[in-house]
């Protein structure tokens, strides 16, 4: 009985995912025309978002991750329309094929094995990295073209060329895969890039990047973040705005943590306490009650799933999915 319910839930997800895949494929096959239709472009974003959300609820991490990549790229298109070329279409279709392959794997006799799916996603990371990098470049070019022509302030063509060359070299090293030799070359490249500019903010950012690289963070997490941070920082350097450079919180979270050894002074001595403020507890209970919300769940399974996706965020959906799977066991 439990296996039948699980299979039924999986069937609903596959059926709906296929509909969303058809929507995405039709939009990508004529992306130029899709860009001219705001509603069709929004449909691509919503389709990728729905596949991502459903996969998260059922614990299909690989499908969730690929859906998230496509969703982010479609969001860029909706926020900043760009001129579509053949290279961009090919990159989008490559990313779509990966998502389609994973969804179809759910229907195989043995299902979608997570270890195989993880390998597929890891092999696809360079494709999504290239897609996002190229898309960002088109967005920047589109924004620059829309601005009135003016002489660039503090332009530095030589610095721009050297920065672009270093970033291309770093991107190539990431694409070659995670090996000790490649990690060493990335660390050495960081040390060389410090010499491109004497701004202390630039040096601090490169030190953070170096720490994240030697900290053994996964390439899938490290590569897109590092390339993005250095590209944005390089743009600030070229425009003479080095004081705006700073490691993001996401980059800082990748740095190795240093734990301190506790000392005997760690135990505080009791100190006289002021008179307690009268009755704080009712206020806390009132705040909790105020945040409690109720939703209506339709009886039809697919409608119920949509209602849940609209009512809860990602973390809540994952927790809810875990409760449901335990209840079915």
C-alpha positions as CSV (number, residue, x, y, z in Angstrom):
1,X,0.0,0.0,0.0
2,X,2.8,2.4,0.9
3,X,4.7,1.6,-2.2
4,X,1.6,2.2,-4.3
5,X,1.1,5.7,-2.8
6,X,4.8,6.6,-3.3
7,X,4.5,5.4,-7.0
8,X,1.4,7.5,-7.4
9,X,3.0,10.6,-6.0
10,X,6.0,10.0,-8.3
11,X,3.6,9.6,-11.3
12,X,2.0,12.9,-10.6
13,X,5.4,14.6,-10.5
14,X,6.6,13.0,-13.7
15,X,3.3,13.9,-15.5
16,X,3.5,17.6,-14.5
17,X,7.2,17.8,-15.1
18,X,6.8,16.6,-18.7
19,X,4.3,19.4,-19.3
20,X,6.7,21.9,-18.0
21,X,9.5,20.4,-20.1
22,X,7.4,20.8,-23.2
23,X,6.8,24.5,-22.3
24,X,10.5,25.1,-21.9
25,X,11.5,23.2,-25.0
26,X,9.0,25.1,-27.2
27,X,10.2,28.4,-25.9
28,X,13.9,27.6,-26.4
29,X,13.5,26.3,-29.9
30,X,12.5,29.8,-31.0
31,X,14.1,31.9,-28.3
32,X,14.2,35.0,-30.4
33,X,10.4,35.0,-30.8
34,X,10.0,34.1,-27.1
35,X,12.0,37.1,-26.1
36,X,9.4,39.3,-27.9
37,X,6.5,37.8,-25.9
38,X,6.7,38.7,-22.2
39,X,4.0,36.1,-21.3
40,X,5.9,33.3,-23.0
41,X,9.1,34.3,-21.3
42,X,7.4,34.3,-18.0
43,X,6.0,30.8,-18.7
44,X,9.6,29.5,-19.1
45,X,10.5,30.9,-15.7
46,X,7.4,29.5,-14.1
47,X,7.9,26.1,-15.7
48,X,11.5,25.8,-14.4
49,X,10.4,27.1,-11.0
50,X,7.7,24.4,-10.8
51,X,10.0,21.5,-11.7
52,X,12.5,22.8,-9.2
53,X,9.9,23.1,-6.4
54,X,8.4,19.6,-7.1
55,X,11.8,18.0,-7.1
56,X,12.7,19.6,-3.8
57,X,9.6,18.2,-2.2
58,X,10.3,14.7,-3.3
59,X,14.0,14.8,-2.5
60,X,15.4,14.7,-6.1
61,X,18.4,16.9,-5.5
62,X,19.9,16.7,-8.9
63,X,16.6,17.7,-10.7
64,X,16.2,20.5,-8.2
65,X,19.7,21.8,-8.8
66,X,19.4,21.8,-12.6
67,X,16.0,23.4,-12.5
68,X,17.4,26.1,-10.2
69,X,20.1,26.9,-12.8
70,X,17.6,27.3,-15.6
71,X,15.3,29.3,-13.4
72,X,18.1,31.8,-12.6
73,X,19.0,32.2,-16.2
74,X,15.3,32.7,-17.2
75,X,15.1,35.3,-14.5
76,X,18.0,37.2,-16.0
77,X,16.1,37.2,-19.4
78,X,12.9,38.5,-17.8
79,X,14.7,41.3,-15.9
80,X,17.1,42.3,-18.7
81,X,16.1,41.3,-22.2
82,X,19.1,40.7,-24.5
83,X,19.8,40.1,-28.1
84,X,19.6,36.4,-28.8
85,X,22.3,34.7,-30.8
86,X,22.9,31.1,-31.8
87,X,25.5,30.4,-29.1
88,X,23.1,31.5,-26.3
89,X,20.4,29.2,-27.8
90,X,22.7,26.3,-27.9
91,X,23.8,26.7,-24.3
92,X,20.2,26.9,-23.1
93,X,19.3,23.8,-25.1
94,X,22.2,21.9,-23.6
95,X,21.0,22.8,-20.1
96,X,17.5,21.8,-21.0
97,X,18.7,18.4,-22.3
98,X,20.3,17.7,-18.9
99,X,17.1,18.4,-17.1
100,X,15.1,16.3,-19.5
101,X,17.5,13.4,-19.1
102,X,17.2,13.5,-15.4
103,X,13.4,13.6,-15.4
104,X,13.2,10.7,-18.0
105,X,15.6,8.7,-15.7
106,X,12.8,8.6,-13.1
107,X,10.8,6.4,-15.5
108,X,13.6,3.8,-16.1
109,X,13.2,0.3,-14.6
110,X,15.6,1.1,-11.7
111,X,14.5,4.7,-11.3
112,X,16.9,7.7,-11.0
113,X,19.9,6.6,-9.0
114,X,21.2,9.5,-7.0
115,X,24.8,8.7,-7.4
116,X,24.4,8.6,-11.2
117,X,22.3,11.8,-11.2
118,X,25.0,13.6,-9.1
119,X,27.7,12.6,-11.6
120,X,25.5,14.0,-14.4
121,X,25.0,17.3,-12.6
122,X,28.7,17.6,-11.8
123,X,29.6,17.0,-15.5
124,X,27.0,19.7,-16.5
125,X,28.3,22.4,-14.1
126,X,30.7,23.9,-16.7
127,X,27.8,24.2,-19.2
128,X,25.7,26.2,-16.7
129,X,28.7,28.2,-15.7
130,X,29.4,29.2,-19.3
131,X,25.7,29.9,-19.8
132,X,25.4,32.3,-16.9
133,X,28.7,34.0,-17.7
134,X,27.8,34.5,-21.3
135,X,24.3,35.7,-20.4
136,X,25.7,38.2,-17.9
137,X,28.0,39.5,-20.6
138,X,25.1,40.0,-23.0
139,X,23.1,41.8,-20.2
140,X,26.0,44.1,-19.6
141,X,26.4,44.8,-23.3
142,X,22.7,45.5,-23.6
143,X,22.8,47.9,-20.7
144,X,25.9,49.7,-22.1
145,X,24.3,50.1,-25.5
146,X,21.2,51.7,-23.9
147,X,23.2,54.4,-22.2
148,X,24.0,57.7,-23.9
149,X,27.4,57.7,-25.6
150,X,30.1,59.2,-23.4
151,X,33.8,59.0,-22.8
152,X,34.4,56.2,-20.2
153,X,35.7,57.5,-16.9
154,X,39.0,56.1,-15.7
155,X,39.1,53.6,-18.6
156,X,42.1,51.3,-18.5
157,X,42.2,49.0,-21.6
158,X,45.5,47.3,-20.5
159,X,44.1,46.4,-17.1
160,X,40.9,45.2,-18.7
161,X,42.8,42.9,-21.0
162,X,44.9,41.5,-18.3
163,X,41.9,40.9,-16.0
164,X,39.9,39.2,-18.8
165,X,42.9,36.9,-19.6
166,X,43.3,35.9,-16.0
167,X,39.6,35.1,-15.7
168,X,39.6,33.0,-18.8
169,X,42.6,31.1,-17.5
170,X,40.8,30.5,-14.2
171,X,37.6,29.4,-15.9
172,X,39.6,26.9,-18.0
173,X,41.2,25.5,-14.9
174,X,37.8,25.0,-13.3
175,X,36.5,23.2,-16.4
176,X,39.4,20.8,-16.3
177,X,38.2,19.3,-13.1
178,X,39.1,19.1,-9.4
179,X,42.7,17.8,-9.0
180,X,45.5,18.8,-6.6
181,X,47.5,20.2,-9.5
182,X,44.6,22.4,-10.7
183,X,43.9,23.7,-7.2
184,X,47.6,24.6,-6.9
185,X,47.5,26.5,-10.3
186,X,44.3,28.3,-9.2
187,X,46.0,29.4,-5.9
188,X,49.1,30.5,-7.8
189,X,46.9,32.5,-10.3
190,X,45.2,34.3,-7.3
191,X,48.7,35.4,-6.1
192,X,49.5,36.8,-9.6
193,X,46.2,38.6,-9.9
194,X,46.9,40.5,-6.7
195,X,49.7,42.3,-8.6
196,X,47.3,43.6,-11.2
197,X,46.3,46.5,-8.9
198,X,47.6,47.9,-5.6
199,X,44.1,48.7,-4.1
200,X,43.8,47.1,-0.6
201,X,40.2,46.1,-1.3
202,X,41.4,44.1,-4.4
203,X,44.1,42.4,-2.3
204,X,41.6,41.5,0.4
205,X,39.2,40.0,-2.1
206,X,42.0,37.9,-3.7
207,X,43.0,36.7,-0.3
208,X,39.4,35.5,0.4
209,X,39.3,33.8,-3.0
210,X,42.6,32.1,-2.3
211,X,41.3,30.9,1.1
212,X,38.2,29.5,-0.5
213,X,40.2,27.6,-3.1
214,X,42.6,26.0,-0.7
215,X,39.8,25.3,1.7
216,X,38.7,22.3,-0.4
217,X,35.3,23.7,-1.3
218,X,33.5,21.8,-4.1
219,X,34.1,23.2,-7.6
220,X,30.3,23.2,-8.3
221,X,30.0,25.7,-5.4
222,X,33.3,27.5,-5.8
223,X,33.6,28.1,-9.6
224,X,30.5,30.2,-10.4
225,X,30.9,32.3,-7.2
226,X,34.6,33.0,-7.7
227,X,34.2,34.0,-11.3
228,X,31.3,36.3,-10.6
229,X,33.1,38.0,-7.6
230,X,36.3,38.6,-9.6
231,X,34.4,39.8,-12.7
232,X,32.4,42.4,-10.7
233,X,35.5,43.5,-8.8
234,X,37.5,43.8,-12.1
235,X,34.7,46.0,-13.5
236,X,35.0,48.3,-10.4
237,X,38.8,48.4,-10.8
238,X,38.6,49.4,-14.4
239,X,36.0,52.1,-13.7
240,X,38.2,53.6,-10.9
241,X,35.8,52.4,-8.1
242,X,38.1,50.0,-6.2
243,X,36.7,51.2,-2.8
244,X,33.5,49.4,-3.7
245,X,35.2,46.0,-3.8
246,X,34.4,43.6,-0.9
247,X,34.1,39.8,-0.5
248,X,30.4,38.8,-0.4
249,X,28.9,37.0,2.5
250,X,28.6,33.9,0.3
251,X,32.3,33.9,-0.4
252,X,33.2,34.5,3.3
253,X,31.2,31.4,4.2
254,X,33.5,29.3,2.1
255,X,36.6,30.4,4.1
256,X,38.1,27.9,6.6
257,X,37.0,28.5,10.1
258,X,39.5,28.8,13.0
259,X,38.3,27.5,16.4
260,X,39.8,28.9,19.6
261,X,40.8,26.8,22.5
262,X,38.6,27.5,25.6
263,X,40.3,28.8,28.7
264,X,39.5,28.5,32.4
265,X,38.1,32.0,32.3
266,X,35.3,30.9,30.0
267,X,32.9,30.2,32.9
268,X,31.4,33.5,34.1
269,X,30.8,34.3,37.7
270,X,27.2,35.1,38.7
271,X,26.4,38.7,38.9
272,X,23.6,40.6,40.6
273,X,20.6,40.7,38.3
274,X,18.2,43.7,38.0
275,X,14.6,43.2,38.9
276,X,12.8,41.2,36.1
277,X,10.7,43.0,33.6
278,X,7.1,42.2,34.3
279,X,5.5,39.3,32.4
280,X,7.4,39.0,29.0
281,X,6.0,35.6,28.2
282,X,2.5,36.6,27.0
283,X,4.1,38.9,24.4
284,X,6.1,36.0,23.0
285,X,3.1,33.7,22.9
286,X,1.1,36.5,21.1
287,X,3.9,36.9,18.5
288,X,3.9,33.2,17.8
289,X,0.1,33.1,17.4
290,X,0.2,36.1,15.1
291,X,2.6,34.3,12.7
292,X,0.4,31.2,12.5
293,X,-1.4,30.9,9.2
294,X,-3.9,28.4,7.8
295,X,-4.3,27.3,4.3
296,X,-6.9,25.2,2.5
297,X,-5.6,22.1,0.7
298,X,-7.8,20.8,-2.2
299,X,-8.6,17.1,-2.3
300,X,-7.3,16.7,-5.8
301,X,-3.5,15.7,-5.5
302,X,-2.1,17.9,-8.2
303,X,-4.1,20.9,-7.0
304,X,-3.0,20.2,-3.5
305,X,0.7,20.1,-4.6
306,X,0.3,23.5,-6.3
307,X,-1.3,25.0,-3.2
308,X,1.6,23.8,-1.1
309,X,4.2,25.2,-3.5
310,X,2.5,28.6,-3.4
311,X,2.1,28.6,0.4
312,X,5.5,27.5,1.6
313,X,9.1,28.4,0.9
314,X,11.9,26.0,-0.1
315,X,13.0,25.0,3.4
316,X,9.4,24.4,4.5
317,X,8.6,22.3,1.5
318,X,11.6,20.1,2.1
319,X,10.6,19.6,5.7
320,X,7.0,18.9,4.7
321,X,8.1,16.3,2.1
322,X,10.1,14.5,4.8
323,X,7.1,14.3,7.1
324,X,5.0,12.9,4.2
325,X,7.5,10.3,3.3
326,X,7.8,9.2,7.0
327,X,4.0,9.0,7.2
328,X,3.9,6.7,4.1
329,X,6.4,4.3,5.5
